[in-house]
Amino acid sequence: MEKWLVRIDVGGTFTDGWARSPEGDEIRCKVLSSGIIRTRVAGLDGNWIDCERPLSGHSTGLEGFTLKSGGLVLDCNPLEGRLKLDRSASIGETLELVSGEDAPLVAARILTGTAVGKTFPEMDLRVATTRGTNALLEGKGEPVTLITNQGFESLLEIRDQRRPDLFELAPATRITVIKEVIGIPGRLDRKNRELEGLEMNSLESLGVSNVALALINADTAPAHEMMVAEELRQREIEVSASYELAPVIRFWPRTETAVTNAYLTPVMGAFIKELCKTLPETPLSLMTSAGQLKEVGEFRPIDSLLSGPAGGVAGALALARSAGLDQVLTFDMGGTSTDVARIAGEPGYRYEQEIGPVRVLAPAVSIETVAAGGGSICQWRNDGLEVGPESAGSEPGPACYGRGGPLTVTDVNLLLGLMDESKAGIPINRQAAQNRLDELSSEIGDQIDQQELLKGLRQIAIEHMAEALREVSTRDGYDCRDHALVAFGGAGPQHACALAEELGIRRILIPSDAGLLSAWGLHQAGNRELRTKQILKPLDDFPKNFPSMIEELGKGGTIARCLHELRLQGQDSCLEIETEPDCSFAELVTLFETRYRLLNGDARPPGRKIEWVTARVELTGESPEIPGEQFDEGCLFEEDSLEQDAFSTMVIEAGWRKRQGSRGSIFLQREGAQETQPQSILVVEEELYRRRFESVVKEMGILLKRTALSTNIKERLDYSCALLDARGSLVVNAPHIPVHLGALGLCVREVSKTHQWTACETIAVNHPGFGGSHLPDVTVISPIFVEETLIGFVANRAHHAEIGGKTPGSMPPDARCLAEEGIVIPPTLYSEIGEGFFAESRMPHDNEADLGAQVSANQFGVKAMQKLALSGNIPGYMNALYERSAAILRQSLAGLKKCSAEDQLDDGSVIKVVIFSGEKLTVDFRGSASTHPGNLNATPAIVRSAVLYALRLWVGQDLPLNEGLLESVNIITEEGILNPPLTSDPENCPAVVGGNVETSQRVVDVLLTALGIQANGQGTMNNFLFGNERFGFYETMGGGAGAGPGWDGRSACHVHMSNTAITDVEILEERYPVRVREFGIRRNSGGEGTWRGGDGLVREVEFLEKMTVSLLTQRRTKKPLPNGKSGRQMIFRNNKWDELPGVCSVDVEPGDRIRIETPGGGGWS
């Protein structure tokens, strides 16, 4: 006799079940993931009760369930929606049925009709679960002990030193996954040479049962980690070892992966133990995030984090193939969030994902999640409409659930008639939703048409989802319009037509089991296996043994496809090249060259070798065969239509043809031209276009990162993109670098004074006299013309890590004029920049490639804005955002008293400000130092950036960095350090490189001190450069943030005007002749007070060959006010430590070491 086939997806709110009986019948169910089944008494017949809602999908199997309020279910008639109880009930009473078992067992009982206490039939069980994900997001795992290298105990507090929100002064509380860290001596280098012997004495008294273990370079030299793991396992301690979980380069995420696995081990262990205890004879397979099925013994907690969405993608792929679709975008919309993915033939993979408080190195189907679901809250905030990212969750849920929840997207659909309350799985309270809508209308204040408001709120939600789908396409160089949309989840089909219209998609596939596809998808998942080998060598080293390496990696299985991560040497970002198993070495090179040209618009730079980073093979097993699905001719809908079942809701909009499939799927096809959405009420249109504007500049940033060549742009993310209006005023920015963004408006306006713009041209500039900041920051500006009318500009600014000058890295500490700092670019048409333009640079090919990437990003932005202009009044919406920001600032001026502050740079140069309000807000910097003899001069663009940033913090509202904030602001400077005489002759122009990175921070400090917002942060970017005739390296380092009224300052992060990532220790040692001896938090460097200042960083680097080191820092003699510790730097040579000045260049020999201790933030009392 055949077994039951049972497939269960345990989500955060609901658990979905699908099963096939031995007779071939398909059964479905949906239960709460709490294991509770809720219903309400609608009628009575003795001890039989009529349920108000059908027991959707509930077969027999409820017998034996108990009632939380007392009582027992004796019998069940699900078809009639009746239960027999062992007690009386009353009409209107809410009943909560429980079996005392976990949700997957409850679902299995319902699917197989197995009453509580009865033995399950023979079955094959597959389970996906987000139990681990929920534990991470809710902090319900078990904090662990981490064992790591001495000197790196603080790594997971520092992470990559970036703050998650540019404008967040009070750091959000992060979920704690570690309870203690033990640092042990011992060190292996990248070539497996022992530098320091391993010592485990400190582990002898370890009194825990579960640890995470991660040592530097264990990806390529795991001997020490293996020794520690073996010692602990002999003592029956559970060990999550990084070399076993993620044997790939990058110490921080590999360490976090080990910690995450250990944190979730008790949670997932208990979940699996419960299943195995109840079903001891049942074969159990667990779905992984990569869409693979693993037996219990092979399953790791980190494998589970995206297993539910992976099941949805597996189901979508099977149905797309059945329908003959080869390129699809999947759209899985639930209550809290929406998951999207792109599939072309086979699903793509991601090997790193950030989930809640952690970043994990584990393969997963390439899925993007956006905080836009049925529970997304609709509200009026900051004088504008917002939808999400906050969610009502499952408790209290949307307003219509009747438990006091807020207005949500679900309520909006209900009130628009796009949901049939009589077919909902739970009781619906329409009046509660209407009440919340009335409250929102009242807040807006205008006499507003509620139907138009509802339509607008829905369209804003659609825009959020469209952004996510554009991102998964843009990132890989594809167009949404070339794909079909596969829509599923409880709310996916409800929004599919509107989303397709927004994206220009003309084909939609709705699965028959749309509301349960993640469960059904488990049935379609084949027994695949992904094997990985890290290589990290030039591809040219493998022309002969390439085939044998692939064969060895796939030994014992059938290779379905190979996935090779390749990149140009020196880069961190890889291109994944998919090949057939028998692909030759030459074919692989050709495929890389083709893909590189497609994504970057140009051939591989001459002389740059290809690095083979990782080889992967996917081994395939059997998976169910689905016959091709045939669709009828269908009918064209001339008006919107609603179709709903117990598990999902579908809305078919006018203009779409519905074609019924032979397997129950529905294929929707757009007939005729797609129309732009009709204009909505003004408050809706303003929010829609703000989101659309932000989406454009965000996609510009994605494109720039993808197509750039240098590490500084691709990995350190030292670039910014923005949209400006026709006046050159900043409209919106992507969340990039504040010191860049505020300066872009002035740059565009200064260039416009001397240039008559025409369509299809682009100008590059870095001259500080034209709104530039310092020479490494090259700005690219492109005008946006629509029918010969200039409607705005797109611009981006990117830091070129090398652009000539006296020292490698183009930031000479002793520069005295602009000519010594590098190549000066006055406003120059890109078309006139030819070969040899960057000849003075030490890395001209990088400059050319990065500038080309900047231009490509702008060209994308121009085309996107021109497309937007077809559907709306772009200048009008830009002006509305400008006026909204201006109005908010004017409102904030009330009650502002005259204030002032003064501080000094380390050499005594004064930075002074007086702030007072009248008709305008005056920010007066007169009295600041005269022109600096060195490089600490800050240009007017930098000063304007600092003021704009500080005002955005002062206003404290969620606004884009819009120059409307400066509309009522008068900034006064006199010639001097904050307004140096910028001449056209670089020899007679003051040096400015330090003004951008150092003086800018001091300007922000005095502004925030005057406004009483926050104590001083570290006040420096701690610029650290080293190199020789072969290479150059540059990075900036974080420190302590200032405390404020009600919060401690964040430790070990970039503050205010910078937010770049720091280089991972293993990446640094792999690429450069250096060794990182220590990287940690400088404890107790933050100032005391009621609220403590954040602590600074410590970074100690040993040099392995001769080179020159440059330091450009501040806050070494003048501490962060009121009481943060000053920074310091030292050099170890000739067996002793010597202090170094904060601004210096020094030649180092092999074995010399530089130690940098960055400043702490000031405290607040």
N, C-alpha and C positions, 0 to 999 in steps of 0.2 A: 504494500500500500504506500502511496506517495505521502510525503510529509506536508504539513502546513508550511507555507512560506510567509513569514511574518516580518514586516519592515516597519520600524518605528523611529521617528525623528523627535527627540526630546528638545524642545525649544525653551526659551526663557519664560514665555507665558503659556503657550499651548504645546501639547504633544500630539503629533499627527501619526495615525496608523493606517497601514494598507496591508492586506493579506490576501493570499489565494489559498482556497481550501483544497484538499486532495481531489475534490470533484471538479475543480477549475473555477469555482465561484469567487468573485472578488468582493471583499468586504472592506469598508472604510470606517474610520472613526476619528474624532478630535476630542481630546479631554484637556483639562487644565493641567499644567505641569506640576501643580501642587498635589495631583492625584485626586482632587475633589471633583465630583460631578454635581453641578448645581441645576436645580429646576424649581418651579413654583407650582403650587397646587391650584388648578383651575376648576376642578370638579370632583365630587365624591360619590362613591357607590360602595357603601360599607367600608371595608378596609382597602378597596381598590381606589386609587386616585388617578384623575386625569391630569397630565402635566400641561402647563401653560404653553410650553414649547416642546416640539417633538424631540424625542431622545435621539438626536441626529446621529445616525451611524452606529448606535448602540444596539448590538445584537442581544440575545440572551446573555447571561453572564453577569447581570447585576444582582442576581440572587446571592444572598449572603452579605451584601454590602450593608454597613451600618450607617445610621444617621448621626451626625455630630450632635444633634439635639436629643438623641436617644431614640432607639428603635432599630428595626431590622427589616430589610427588603426580603420578602418571602417569594415573590414571583415578579416576572417582567413581561410585558407585551410591547415591544418597542415600535411595532408597526402602528399600533393605536395610541402610543404614547402613554401607557398605563403602567403603574407599579402597584403591587400589593404589599402592604406594610403589616407589621405585627401590632400596630397601634393605630389609633385614630389620628386624623389630621384636620386642619382647618383651611378653608379656601383662602388663598392669598399667602399661605405660609411658604417660606423659602426653605427648601430641603437641600442639605449638603450631604452627599453620599460618599463614604470612604470605605476602602477595603483594608487600610493599614499597610498598604504596599506602595512602592514607588510608582511614578506615572507610567513607565514603560510596561510594568507588570499589569497595571490597571488596563492599559490599552490592549495588551495581549489577551487578557481575560475577555474583554468586550469583543475583540475581533474573532476569537475562537469559540466564544460562547461558553467559557469555562467559569463556573460559579466559584465563589470564594471557598477555599478549603478543598476544592476538587483538583485532581492532578491534570496538568496541561497535557494536551495530545502531543504526539511526536511532531516536532516542528524544527524548521531551520530559521534562526533568528538573526536579523541584522539590525544594529542600532547606531544611530548618530545622536550626539548629544552636545549641547552647549553648556553642560553642567560646569565644566572647567572654566569656560568663558565667563559665566555668571559669577563664579567664585572670585575670579580676578576683578571683575568690574565692581563687585560688592564687598570685596575684602574679606571673603569667607574661607580663604585657604588657611594653611598653617604656616606662620612665619618661620623661616628656616635659618640655620647656621650656614654661613658661607665660608669656605676655606679658599684662600687665594694667596698671591704673592705678597710678602712683606713690602710695604710702601705703596700698595695699591688698594688698601682696605676701603677707601672712600669712592671707588670707581662708580658704583651704582647710584650714589648720591649725585655725582657730577654728570654722569652720562656723557653727552657731547657738548655740554656747557651752554646750550641754547635755552632761553626761556620760552615756554610754550606759547605765551601771548605777549605781543610787543608792548601792550599798554596795561598789563596787569601789574599793579604795584604790590598788592597783597597776594603772596603766592598761594595758589590753591593747595589744599592738603592732599598729598599723594598717599595712596594706599600703601601700607607698610608690608613688604613681603619678606623682609629680613629682620631677624631678632638680634643676631650678633654676627660679627665678621672676625675671623681669625687669620692673621697674616703670618705666613711661615717663610723662613729663609729657603733659598734654592732658586736657581735660574738656569734655563737653557736658552740658547740663542736660536735664530731662525734656521741655522744649519745643524741643529742638534748637538752643539758643543756645550759642555757644562761650564758655566761661568761661576756658579756658586753651588756648593753641595747642598743637597736637600736635607732639612732637619725637621723631624716630626715630633720633637719632644713635647711641644705645646698641645699635641693632640692626645696625649696619654690619658688625661683625665676628662676627655670629652664625654659628657653625659647626655647625649641626644641620640635619637634613633633614626634621624633623617637629615642628611646634609647635602648641600650643593658644593661642587668642587670645580674650580676653574683656575688654571695657571697660564701665565703668558707663554705664547708660542706652542701651546699644546696641540694646535691644529696640525703642525708639521713636526713637532718634537714632543710627543706625549709621554715620554718615559717617566718623568717625575709625577705626572698626574696619575699614571697607571700604578705607580708604587703607593701613592697615598690611597687611591681607591681600593687596592688590594688589602692594605693594612686595615682599613675601616670595615670592609666587608667581612674580613675574618672575625671581626668583633660584632657581626650581625647588625651593622649600621647600614641603612638604606642610603646609597650614594647616587646622586645625579651628576655624572661627570661630563664636563663640556666636550672632551675629546670623543666621547661616544655619541653624544646627542647631536653635535654640530661641528664636525671636524673641518671647519672652514675659517679662513682668516678674518679677523676683527674681534679683538678681545672683549670690548664692552658688550656687544650684543650676544656673543657666545656665553659670556658670564651670566648675563640676564636670562638666557635660555636655560642654563643649568638651574638657576634659582627658581625660575618659573616652574620647571618640571618638578622640583622638590616641593615647592609651595602647594602644587596641585595633587601631589601623590596621595595624601590621605583622603582628599575629596573624591578623586576618581577611583581610588582603591575601594572605598566604601560603596560607591555606586556599582562597580563591577562585581564586588563581593556579594551584594544583595541579589543581583541577577543570577549569578552562578549558584548561590545557595538555594534559590527557589527553583532553578532550572538546571539541576546538576547533570542531566543527561542530554541537554539541548546544545547542539553546535551553535556557538555564539561568535559572530563577526562584528567588529567595531569599525565604523567608518572613520577615515582620517581626513584632515583638512585638504589633503592632496587628492581626495577622491578614491583612495585605495581602501580595501578591506583587510583588516588585520585580526589575527586570533588574539585571544586575551594575553597570552604570554609574550607577544611581540609588541603589544600596544603601549605607547608612552603617553603620559598626560598631555604633553605639548602637541601630540598628534590630533587632539580632539577639538581644538579651539574654533575651527571653522568647518567642522564636519557636517553640520546641518546644511549650511549654504552650499557646500560641495555636493551634497546629495541632490540639491535643486539643480545645480549645473549639470550633473550626470543625467538627470531626467530630461532637462531641456535639450541636451546634446542628442540623446536618443530620439526624441520626438522631432528635432530639427532634421536629423538624417532621414527619418521616416518620411518627412514631408518634402525631402529633396532640397533643403536649405543648407548651404555650405558656409555662409557667413552670418552670424546672428549676434545680437546683443541681448543678454538675459536681464530681466527686470523682475525682481522678487520683492514685492512690497508687503510688509507686515505691519504690526501695530506700532512698533518703536522705531524701526529703521527700514531702509531699503538697500538690498544688495544687488549690484550690477556686475556684469562680466562680459567680456568679448570672447567669442569662440569662432575660430576659423579652422575647420577640420577637426582639430583636437583642442581641448581647453589648454590655455597657457598656464604656467606656474609662476608663483612668486616664492622666493626663498627666504624672505624676511617680512615680518608684519608687526605692526605696533597695535597691541590690544590692551586697552585700559592703561595700567601703569607700567607695562613692560614691552620690550621689543624682543621678538623671538625669531631665531633662525631655524625654521622648519619649513619644508615644502608645503605649499597650499595652492589650491586653484586660485588663479589671479582674479580676485573679487574686490571690488570697492564698496565700502559701506557709507551711506550718507544718513545723517540724523533727520530723516523725513519719512514718517510713517503715518498710519491712521491716528496715532496718539499725539502727533506734533501739535504743540499749543499755538493757537492763533491769538495774538495780542497787539495792543497799541503801546509802543515804547519809544522813547526818544523822538516823539513827534512823527512817528512813522509806523506802518504796519509790519509785523514780523510773524513768520510762520516757522516754528522751531528755533534753534535746535532742541530746546527743552521738550520733554515728552511727558504726558500724563501717566505713562506706564500702565501696568495692569491694575494698579490700585493708586488713586481712585478711578483711573481710566477716564475716557471722554465724558463730557457732561451728560450725554444721553444714556450712560450706564446707570444714572440715578444715584451716584454715590458722592455727589458734590464736586465732581471733576470740572476742569476748565473747558473752554471752547477749543475743539480740536478739528483736525481735518475730517475725522469720522463724522463729527457733528455737522460740519459744512456739507458733506455729501448727503447726509440725512435730510437737512433742511432744503437742499437743492432738488430733492426727489430722486437722488441717485443711489438710494438704498431702500430696500423694502423691509420695514421694521417687522412685519409679520413673519418674515422668513429668517430673521436673525436667530442665532443660537442662544441668545440670552434676552431677558426682558429689556425693552427700549423705552426710555422716557423722553419723548419729543419735546415736551414743554421745558424740561431742564435745559436742553440745547438752545431752545428759543430764548430762554431767560439770559443765558450767557451771551447770545448774539445781541440782545437788547442792551446789555451792559457795555459791550464793545462799541456799539453805535453811539451810545451816550458819551463814552470817553472821546471818541473822534470829534464829536461836538457839532458837526455839520448836519444839515438835513440830508441824510444819506439814504439812498435806495438800498435796502437790505439785500435784495436779490443780486444787485450789482456788486455789493460788498462780498457776498458769498462766492460769487464767480471769481472775483479778484483774489480772494484768499486761496481758492483752489488753484488758480493759475500761478500764484507765488510758490505753492507747494510743488507744482509741476516743474517750475523753473529750477528748484533745488535738485530734483531728480535728473533733469536734463543736464545740469552741470556735471553730475557724476558720470553719466554716459558719455558726454563729450570728453571728459578726462580720460576714460579708459581707451577711447579711440585716439585722441590727440597724442597721448603719451607714446603710442606705438606708430604714429604716422598714418592713421586711417581716418576715413570719413564715415560718420554715422549713417549717411544716406545710402551707403552701399550695403547696408545690413538689413535683415529682418529683425523684428523685435519679438522675443518670446516672453510673454507676460504671465506671471503666476504669483502665488501667495494669495492671501485672503483679499488683498486690495489691489494687486497688480493689474488684473483685467479691468478693474473699475477706472483706472487712470491711463490705460494703454493708448487709446485713441488720441487723447489730449497730448500725451507725451510724444507720440509719433508725429503729430502735427507740428509740435515745437521743434523737433529734430529733423524734419523733412523725410522721415521714414514712411514708406508706402506699403509695407507688408507687416502683418502681426499674426503670430501663432499663439492661440490660447489653448493650453492642454485641457483635456477632459477632466483631469484631476488637478486643476490649477491650484486649488486650495490645499492640496496634500502632496504637491510634486516632490518635495524634499524626501518624503517617505517613499513614494513610488520610485524615485530616483535611486534609492538604495538597492532596489531590485535590478536596476540596469547597470550598476557598477560592476565591472569585471574584476577579476582577481589580478589587478595590476601591481607592479612593484617598481619603485624608482631607486636606482642605485647611483651613487655619487662618488666621484674621485676628484679631489683638488689637485691641480697640476702646477699652476703659477710659473710657467716657463714659456719662453718664446715658441710660437707655433712652428717656426722654422727648424726647431730641434727634433721634430717628429715626422719627417717625410717618409721614413722607411718603416718604423714600427707603429705608425698610427693605426692601421687595421688590426694588428694583434692586440693593442691596448684596448680597443673597443670590444674585441672578441673576449678578452679576459674579463672585462667588467661585466659582460652579460653571460658569463659562464653558468651553465645549468638552467638557463631559461631561454625563452624566445624573445628576441629584441624586436619591439614594435617600431620604435623610433629612437633617435639619439638627439640629445639637447646639449649643445656646446656653448658655454659662456666664453666669449672672446672679447677682447678690448685692445685698444692701442696701449703699448707699454707706457706706464706712468699714470694712466687713468685708473679710476676706481669703478666707474659705471661700465657695465658690460652690455653687449648685445647677445641675446640668446639666438643661436642658429639651429633650426631644426633640420635634421637630415634623415635619410634612409639609413638602415644599418650597414649597407654596402657602399656608402658614400666614400669616395676617395679623398686623399689629402688635398689634391688640386681642386676638387669640386668644393671642398669646405672653404678654401681660401677664396674662391670665386663667389660663393654664397655670401661670405662676409663682406667682400668688396661691394657687391650689389646692394646688400642691406645698408651698409654704411653710407653709400651714395644716396640711397632713398631717404634715409633719415636726416642726413646732414647737408644734402644738396651739393656735395662736392666729393671728389675722390680722396682716398686716404692720403694724408700729408706725406711727402717724400721723406724717406729716412726713418719713419716711425714704424717699428716692428709690431706685429700682432702678437699679443700674449694669450696663451691658452690658459684660462683661469680654472675652469671646471668642466669635466666631462660627465654627462649623465646618460644612462640608458633606461628606457622604460620597457620593462618586461610585461608581456600581456598574457592573460589567461582567458578562459571562456567568459563570454557575457551573452545575455539573452539576445536572440535575433528578433528584431521587430520588422514585420513586413511593411513595405511602402504604403503610406496612407494616401488614399485617393479622395479628392474633394469635388463636391458637386459644383454646378455653376452658381448656385446661391442667388441671393437677391440683394439689390441695392437699397440701403436705408436712406430715406428722405428726411427723417427726423430722428432725434436721439431715442434710444431704446435701452431698457434696463432688463437684464436677466440675472437671476440670483438663485443659488442653492444654499444648502446648509454650510458649505465650506468656502464659498467664494462669490464675489459679485462682479458682473461684467456690464460695462456701459459701451454700447455701440453708437458712435456719433454719426450724424448725417454725413453722407458722402462716402461712406465705407460699405463695401460689399461683403456680406457674410456668406462664407462657403463652409458647409458642414463636411467633416471628414469621416472616413469609413471607420476610424477607430475612436471617434468621439471628439477629436480636436476640432477647433474652429479656426479657420483661416480668414483673416480680414484683409481686404485689399482696397487701397484708396483709389477712387475713381476720379478722374479729372484733376485739375490743378489744386494743390493744397493752398489753403487760404491762411493768411496771417490772422492771428487772434484779433477780434474786434477790440477797440479801445475800451478800457474800463474806467471807473471813477479815478480821479486824479491821485488820491492817496495810494491806490493800488498800482497805478502806472508808475509812480515815482519809485516805489519799492521794487517793482519788477525790473525797471531799467537800472536801478542801482545794482541789483543782483547780476543783470546781464553785463553791465560795465565791468563789475568785479570779475565775472567769469572770463571776459576777454583778456584782462591783464594777467589773470592767473594762468590762463592757457599760454599767453606769451611767455611767462616764466617757465612753464613746463617745456615749451619748445626751445627756449634759450639753454636751459640746462641740458636737454637731450642732444643738442647740436653743437654745443661748445666743445672745445678740446682740452682746455687747461683744468688742472685739479682745482684751482682756486674758484672756478665757476661751477664745475660739475659736482665737486664734493664739499667744498667749504661754503658754497651757495652765496658767494659774495657778489650779489647782483640785485637789481630792483627793476620793476616794470610799473608803468603808470599810464593813465589816460588824462589828457588835459583838454580844456575847451579851446575855442578859437582865439581867446585872449591870451592863452598860455597859462591859465590857472589850473592847478592840480584839481582833478575831479575825484578819481578813485585810485587806489594803489593796491597791488598785491601785498600780502603780509611779508615783506622783505626787510630791507635795512633802513631804519629811520633817517640816518644821516644822508642817505642818497635821496630819499623820496621827497623830503621837504625842499630840496634844492632844485628839483627838476623844473618846477614852474619858472623860477627866475632864469634858469638856463635857457629855456625855450623863449622867454621874452627877450633876453639879451641877444640871442641869435637872430630873432625876428626883427630887431632894430636895424640890422645891417643886411638882411637877406629877404628878397621877395620870393615867397614860397610858390612853387608850382607842383602839380600833381606828379606822383611817381618818383619823387626824389627823396633822398635821405642824406642827412648831414651828420658827421661825426665831429666831436669837439671834446677837449679836456682842459682847455685854457681857463684858468681861474677868473680871468677878466670877462669871460662869457658865461658866468654862472657855474663854472666847474668847481670842484672841491679840491682835489689834488690830482697830479698827472696820471697815476695808475688808474683812476676812475674815468673811463672813457664813456661819454654819453652819445647815444644815437637817437636822432629825432626824425620822425617822419610825419608829414602833414596828412590829414584825412580830407579829401575833396569828394564832394557829391555834386555832380552836375556843375562843375566849375566853381562851386562854393566851398570855401574852407569852413569845416564844421568843428575841427579840433586837431589834436596831435596825439600820437602815441610816442612814448620815449622809454628808453631803458638805460641804466647806468651799470656798468660791470667793472670790477676791479681786475686789471691785468697785472698778474703777479710779477711781471718783468716788462719794463718799458724803457730800459736804458738808465742812464744816470751813473753816479760815482760808484755805487755799490750794488751787488746782486740783490734783487728784490725791489730796486728803485725807490727805496725809502732811506736815503743816506742821513744818518743822525746829525752830521756836521754840515749839511747843505746851507749855503748862504744866499743862493739865488735860484730862480726857477730852472735855469739852464743846467744846473748840477743834478737836478732831480729826474731828468729823463726827456723823452721826446715830447715836444709841445705841439698840440694840434689845435690851431685856431679853427673856426667853423669851416669845414671842408666837405664838399660833396663826396659821397662814397664812390661815385663813378670816377672820381679823379684820383682815388687812392690806388696807386699801381704797385707793381713789384718794386721792392727796395724801400718802400715807405717806412718800414719798421727796421731798417738796416742797423740802427744804433742799438736796438734791443738785443739782449742775449738769447732771446727765444722768439725770433720773428715769425716763425711758422705758427706758434701758438697765438700770437697777436692777430695774425691774418685770419686764422680759423675762428677765433673768438669774436672778432669784429664781424665776420661774415654771419656768425650765429646771431649776433645782436641785430643785424639787418634783417635776417630771416624772421626773427621774432616780431620785429616791427611790421614787416610786410603782412604777416598773418594778422596782426592787430588791425591794420588798415582795412584789410578785406573784411574782417569780422564786423568792424564798425560800419563799413559801407553797406553790408548786408542788413545790419540792424536799422540803418537809416531808411530802408525801404518800408519799414513798418511803424515808424514813429518819429516824432519831432525830437531828434537827438539834442540839438542845442537847447531846446526848452527843458528837457529832463536834466541836462547838465546844469543849467542855471537853477533849476529847482533844488538840486542837491547843494549847490553853492549857497543859495539863499537860506536853506534849512540850517546849514552849518553856521552861517553868519547870524541867524536869528538865535540859535542856541547860545552862541558866545555873548550876544547882547543881553540875553536873559541872565547870563551868569555874572555880568558886570555889577548887577545891583548889590550893594553892600560891600563891594571890594574897597578896602582901605589902602591908602598909599603904603607901599612896602618897599624894602630895598635889601640888598645883600651884596657882600663883597668877599672875594677869595683871591688866592694867588696861585700861579703856577709855581713849580719847584724853584725856578730861578728868581722868584719875587715879582714877576709880571702880574699886574693887577687885572682882575676881571670884575667889573662892577655893574650893577643894574639897579635902576629905580623904576618901579611900576606904579602907575596911578591911572584912574579913569576919569574921563570927562565926556566930551562928545565921542571920543574914541578911547581905547585902551592904549596908553603910551608905555612903551618898553624902551627905556633910555639907558644906553650903555656908555654914555659919556663919562669920562673919568677913568676908563680902562686904559691899559698900557699903550705906549706908542708902538710903532711898527717894530716887530721882533727882529733882532739881528740874525736869528737862526731860522728854523723852519716851522715855528709854532704860530704863524699867522693864519687866522681863520677868515675866509672870504665871506662877503655878504651872503652868498648862497648858504654857507654853513650856518651862519648866525640865524638866517631865516628858518632853516631846517630845525634848529634847536628851539626856537620860539614856537614854531608850529607844533612840534612834538610836546613841549611843555604845556601848551594850552590844551592840547588834546587830553593830556593827563588831568589837567585842572578841571576841565569840563566833566570828565568822568563818564561820558556816554559812548555808546557803541556807534561811533561814526567813522566813516573812512577818513583818511588823512587829507581832508579837503581844504583848499586855500580860502574857502568862505570863512573859516575860523580866523583868518587874518584880515578880513574885509574891514573890520572896525578897529584895526590895530595899527599903530604908528610906531615903527621901529626906528630908533635914532642911534646912529653910530657916528663917530668922528674918525678922521684918518688915524690909523693906528693898528693895533694887533687884530682888531675885529673889522677893520676896513682898510687893508693895506693898499698902497698905490700900485695898481696892477697895470703895468705898461705892456706894450706890444713886444718889447725887446726882452727876451728871457734873461739876458745877462744883467739887466737893470730891474728885474721884477723880483720882489721878495720871495723867498722859499716858503712853501705852504704845506708840505707833505704832513707835518705834524699837527697843523691846525685842524685838519680834517679828522684825524683819529684821536687827538689828545685835547686840544683846546675846545673842541665841540663838547666834550664831556664836562669840562669846567663851566662852560656857558649854561648847560642844562642844570648843573649843580646849583649855580647862583639863582637861576630862575625858580627852581623848586624850593630852595631855601626861602627866597623872598615870599613865595606864595604859601609857604607853610604846609607843603604837601608831604615832604619826605626828607629824612636825613640824607646826607651825601652818600652816594654809592662809591665804588672803588675809584671812579673818576679817571679811568685810563683804559686803553685797550691792550696795554702790555705787548706792544709789537715786538716780535721775536723773529729775526731773520738769520739764516746762515747759508753759506754756499762757497763755491770756488769757481774756477774756470769751466767746470763740467756741468754744474747745476746750481740752482738757487731754490730756497725754501722759505716760505713766509706763513706765519700764523699769528693770531691774536689770542689772548688768554683772558678768561673771565676772572671774577673776584667776588667780593661781597657787595650785595645790594643794601641800600639804606633801609632802616626800619621806618615805620610810620605810625600814625595814631591808630593803634589796634592791630598791628601785625609786626612780626619779626621780619627782618630782611632775608631774602633768599641767599643761600650760600653758593659759591662756586659757579657763577653764571655770568654771562655778559650783561651789562647794564646799559640802559638808555639807547645811545646812538649806534650800538653795534649788536649783532646777534648771529655771529658766524659760528660754525661748528669747529671743534678742535680735532686734530688728526688722531686717529686711533693709534695706540702704541705699536701694534703689530704692523699696521700699514706703514708707519714711519720707519720702523726698523727694516721692513722688507725693501723699501725703496731708497733709503738714504744711509750713508755710513755713520749712523748714530745709534745710541742705545739709551732708552728712557730708564733711568734708575729709580725714579720716584714720581708718582702722580697722585696727588691727594688733596685733601682739604687742609688748609692752614688753620687749625683749631684755635679758637679764642682770639682770632684777629678782628672779629666784629666788635663794635663798641657796646659797652654795657648800657642799661637803661631799663625802663619798664618793658620796652620792646627792644630786643637785641638786634644789632646790625648783623648782616650775613658775613660769614667767614670767607676769606680769600682762598686762593689755590697755591699749591706747591708743585713745581715741575722741574725735575733735575735731569739734564741730558748730558750724556758722555759722547765725545766726538772720536771717531775711529780713523779719521785722516785729517790732513791739514785743511783748514778753511777759515773764512772770516765770519765773525758773528757780529750782528748789529742789534742794538736794543734802543727802542724809542718808547719811553714810558714816562708817566707822571705819578704824583702822589708818593714820592719817595722821601721828600723832606717836609711836605705840607700834607698832614694826615687828613683823611676824609672827616669832615665835621659832623658831629661834635667830637667824636672820640674813637673813630675807626683806626686800626693800626696802619701805618704807612707800609708800602711795599719795599722790597729790597732785592738785590741780585748779587750773586757772588760767583767767583771763578775758583775752581780747584786746580792748581798746577803746582808742580814741585812739592807735592805732598802737603800743601797747606791751602786754606781758604783765604781769599782776599775779597774785600768789598769792591763792587764796580759802581760807577755812576749810573743814574737812570737813563741817560742818553749817551751812548758810546758805541764805538766799533773796536773789536779786539780780534787779533789773530790767534787761533788755537791750534794745538798739536794733538796727535793721537793720545788719548788718555785724559786730556783735559775735560773738565766738566763745568757746565753753567747751571746754577741753581737760581730759579726765579720764585720769589714769594710775593704774591699779589696782595694788594690792599684789602682790608676788611671794610665793611660798610659801617656808617655811623649808627649809634643807638638813638632811641627816642624815649623821652620821658615827659 
